[in-house]
Amino acid sequence: MPARAAPAGLDKQTRLTIGVGESKRDCLSAAVCLSRFLQNADIPIIFCLQRVLLLLGLFYTGLLPFIPFKEEFLEIPMPSIILKLKEPQKITRSQKFVIWLADTLLMRKALFDHLTARGIQVYIWVLNEEQEYKRAFDLGATGVMTDYPTKLKEFLHNYPA
């Protein structure tokens, strides 16, 4: 997708400070997301943590189709990859359960399809293995973020669209 042109009246410094690429800490804050949107409604925003939780609550109660959202991007990790980041023997049973639950609640094809139909792009990060890429695209993700772009490019070349 081509980059959107900066709205009229924004100088380079302003674009840098109120763009989509907020710091991870700022992305978790609903107040920062709202203040950025209020500064300029043309700037696309991502779901902050609180809004992701609201999104999930609405999805599982069946109310999601009736609630408007200003966000244009959902960027979330694939929780199951956490099991690969740590030594498995160091992850407690309760931590494994929380990871499984988060993965089960977040990684839903129906959710991704609904968001995509509403024009909300869904990105999953950080995926580095072919089976992770396949799972993300099979679930309906718009795109993935990876540490290995060449590997992803090869996968996309061979992945049936």
VENBELZI-V969904 format. One record per helix or strand of 3 or more residues. SS is the DSSP state (A for helix, B for strand). FROM is the first residue (numbers start at 0). LEN is the number of residues. If there is no record, write none. Layout:
ss=SS from=FROM len=LEN
ss=SS from=FROM len=LEN
//
This chain:
ss=A from=11 len=6
ss=A from=23 len=4
ss=A from=29 len=10
ss=A from=48 len=13
ss=A from=63 len=3
ss=B from=72 len=5
ss=A from=78 len=7
ss=A from=87 len=3
ss=A from=92 len=14
ss=A from=108 len=9
ss=B from=120 len=5
ss=A from=129 len=10
ss=A from=148 len=10
//
